[in-house]
Amino acid sequence: MKALTSSLKFYIVQKLALSNKDAVHYILSGRVLVNGNKGTLSQVLKPEDEVLVDGILVKEPRKTVYIAYYKPRGIESTTNIEIENNLLQASNFPKAIFPVGRLDKASEGLMLLTNDGETLFKILHAEKHQEKEYTVTVDKPLTQQVIDQLSTGIVIMGQKTRPAVVKQLNETIFSITLKQGLNRQIRRMCYKLGYEVQKLVRTRIVNLELGNLSHNEWRFLTTKEIRGLLQEVSE
């Protein structure tokens, strides 16, 4: 998702059909307000900015939306409508939003979706790797040796996975908390140890919990969740 990056001058030239000279005059004379303050020639507009010209609203601020969604198995983690079984087909979201990261088609569980391009970029490119927790069901009984190997790391795709927090929940189910996201990482780790994943559910992303959401249900994040998420990616 691309954020609005046009300059204030370019925006009012296009919006009001002004010449560059007239746009400069409007801005320098204080006729253009951005979020209640006098605009500047070099100012870059963001989607959440409000623009008034002579007291008339010419650009409404876009409300940021953060959604927790339970992606069912079989749904692709994309809003590209040309791809079959995409997120937009699966659920009727209220805004133009985009997924933060991916969850492979065969997996299910928590996804974060937003129209906040700046936060999306920070999460995807943060130097600090965010925790993601999963519940995994495999095809045969687990052993302590397997749990230990999953915890300390396994070589897949030519590299050793980072240490993870792994807890055995019953004979064939364990939870695992990762701070990295290699392609199909959990499935590859299990396969390397002689196991096949039968069910994989993501239950947490940073401070966001899947909670009581059912398949294909979604909810808006609470103010507390948004604050915690933004704090996490800003540190």
C-alpha positions in Angstrom: 0.0 0.0 0.0 1.3 3.4 -1.0 0.8 6.4 1.2 -0.2 9.8 -0.2 3.1 11.6 -0.9 2.2 14.5 -3.1 3.2 18.0 -2.0 0.6 20.4 -0.8 1.3 22.7 -3.8 0.7 19.8 -6.3 -2.4 18.7 -4.4 -4.2 22.1 -4.6 -3.0 22.6 -8.2 -4.8 19.4 -9.1 -7.8 19.7 -6.8 -8.6 23.4 -7.5 -7.3 23.5 -11.1 -4.9 26.3 -10.2 -1.7 27.3 -11.9 1.6 26.7 -10.0 1.9 30.4 -9.5 -1.6 30.8 -8.0 -1.0 27.7 -5.8 2.2 29.3 -4.5 0.3 32.5 -3.8 -2.5 30.7 -2.0 0.0 28.9 0.3 2.3 31.8 1.0 -0.7 34.1 1.8 -2.0 31.6 4.5 -5.1 30.7 2.6 -4.3 27.0 2.9 -4.5 25.3 6.3 -3.3 21.8 7.0 -4.7 20.4 10.2 -5.4 23.9 11.3 -1.9 25.3 10.6 -0.6 27.4 7.7 0.6 25.1 4.9 4.1 25.4 3.5 5.4 25.0 -0.1 7.5 21.9 0.7 4.9 20.2 2.8 4.1 16.6 2.0 0.6 15.5 2.6 -0.3 12.3 4.5 -3.6 10.4 4.2 -4.7 11.5 7.7 -4.2 15.3 6.9 -7.1 17.7 6.6 -6.8 20.6 4.1 -8.8 23.8 4.1 -8.6 26.5 1.4 -10.3 29.8 2.4 -12.1 27.8 5.1 -13.5 25.3 2.7 -12.7 21.6 3.2 -10.9 20.3 0.1 -9.4 17.1 1.7 -10.9 15.1 4.4 -8.6 13.2 6.8 -8.6 9.5 6.3 -9.5 7.6 9.4 -7.0 4.9 10.2 -8.4 1.4 10.5 -6.9 -1.6 12.4 -8.6 -5.0 12.1 -7.9 -8.4 13.7 -9.1 -11.1 11.4 -9.4 -14.9 11.6 -8.2 -16.1 8.2 -9.7 -19.5 7.5 -7.6 -22.3 5.9 -7.7 -22.1 2.1 -7.8 -18.3 1.9 -4.8 -16.5 0.3 -3.2 -13.6 2.3 -3.8 -11.0 -0.3 -6.3 -8.3 -1.3 -5.5 -8.8 -5.0 -8.9 -9.6 -6.5 -7.3 -11.4 -9.5 -6.1 -14.2 -7.1 -8.8 -16.8 -6.3 -9.9 -17.0 -2.7 -8.4 -13.7 -1.7 -9.2 -11.8 1.6 -11.7 -9.4 0.0 -13.7 -12.3 -1.4 -13.6 -14.1 2.0 -14.9 -11.2 4.1 -16.7 -7.9 3.6 -14.2 -5.4 5.1 -15.5 -1.8 5.5 -12.4 -0.1 4.1 -9.6 -0.5 1.6 -7.2 -2.3 3.8 -4.1 -4.4 3.4 -2.6 -7.4 5.4 0.4 -6.9 7.5 2.6 -9.9 6.5 1.3 -13.2 5.3 -0.2 -16.5 6.6 0.1 -19.3 4.1 -3.0 -20.7 2.4 -2.9 -24.0 4.4 -2.7 -22.2 7.7 -5.3 -20.3 9.7 -5.7 -17.8 12.5 -4.9 -14.2 13.3 -4.1 -11.6 10.7 -3.7 -7.8 11.2 -5.1 -5.6 8.5 -4.8 -1.8 8.2 -5.0 1.2 5.9 -2.2 2.8 7.9 0.7 2.6 5.4 3.3 4.0 7.8 2.6 1.5 10.5 2.4 -1.3 8.0 5.9 -0.4 6.8 7.3 -0.1 10.3 6.0 -3.5 11.2 7.2 -5.2 8.1 10.7 -3.6 8.2 11.3 -3.3 11.9 14.8 -4.2 13.1 13.2 -5.6 16.2 11.5 -8.9 15.3 7.9 -9.1 16.6 6.7 -12.2 18.4 4.1 -14.4 16.7 2.6 -17.4 18.4 1.1 -20.5 16.9 -0.7 -23.7 17.9 0.4 -26.7 15.9 -1.1 -30.1 15.5 1.1 -32.9 14.1 0.5 -36.4 12.8 2.1 -38.4 15.6 3.2 -38.2 19.3 5.7 -35.6 20.2 8.9 -36.4 22.2 10.9 -34.2 24.6 13.8 -34.4 22.1 11.6 -32.9 19.4 10.4 -30.1 21.7 14.0 -29.3 22.6 15.1 -29.3 18.9 12.2 -27.0 18.0 13.2 -24.7 20.8 16.9 -24.4 20.1 16.7 -24.2 16.3 16.8 -26.4 13.2 18.6 -26.0 9.9 16.1 -25.4 7.1 16.8 -23.8 3.7 20.5 -23.6 4.6 20.1 -21.6 7.8 19.4 -22.4 11.4 16.2 -21.0 12.8 16.4 -18.7 15.8 15.6 -20.0 19.3 11.9 -20.3 20.0 9.6 -20.7 23.0 7.9 -24.1 22.6 5.4 -25.8 25.0 3.9 -29.2 24.5 0.1 -29.0 25.1 -0.8 -32.6 24.6 0.5 -35.7 22.8 0.3 -34.2 19.3 -0.2 -30.5 19.9 2.4 -27.8 20.8 2.6 -24.0 20.9 5.5 -22.1 19.4 6.5 -18.5 19.6 8.7 -17.2 16.9 10.6 -13.9 16.3 11.2 -14.6 12.6 9.1 -15.5 9.6 10.9 -17.8 7.1 8.8 -19.2 4.3 6.6 -22.0 5.7 9.0 -22.1 8.7 7.0 -24.2 11.1 6.0 -26.8 8.5 9.6 -27.1 7.3 10.9 -27.5 10.9 8.4 -30.2 11.6 9.1 -32.0 8.3 12.8 -32.0 9.1 12.1 -33.8 12.3 9.8 -36.4 10.6 6.5 -34.8 11.4 3.7 -33.6 9.2 1.6 -30.5 10.3 -2.1 -31.3 10.3 -3.3 -28.0 11.6 -1.5 -24.6 12.2 -3.3 -21.7 13.9 -1.7 -18.3 14.5 -3.0 -17.1 17.9 -1.0 -14.0 18.6 0.9 -11.2 16.8 2.9 -9.0 19.3 0.2 -7.9 21.8 -2.8 -8.9 19.6 -4.7 -12.1 20.6 -6.9 -14.2 18.4 -9.2 -14.5 21.4 -12.8 -15.6 20.6 -12.8 -14.8 16.9 -14.2 -17.6 14.8 -13.3 -18.5 11.2 -13.7 -15.5 8.9 -14.8 -13.2 11.7 -13.1 -9.8 12.3 -13.1 -7.0 14.8 -11.7 -3.5 15.1 -8.7 -3.3 17.5 -9.3 -1.5 20.8 -7.5 1.7 21.6 -5.3 -0.1 24.1 -4.3 -2.7 21.4 -3.5 0.0 18.9 -1.4 2.0 21.4 0.5 -1.2 22.4 1.1 -2.1 18.8 2.4 1.3 17.8 4.6 1.5 20.9 6.1 -1.9 20.0 7.0 -1.0 16.5 8.3 2.5 17.5 10.8 1.2 20.1 
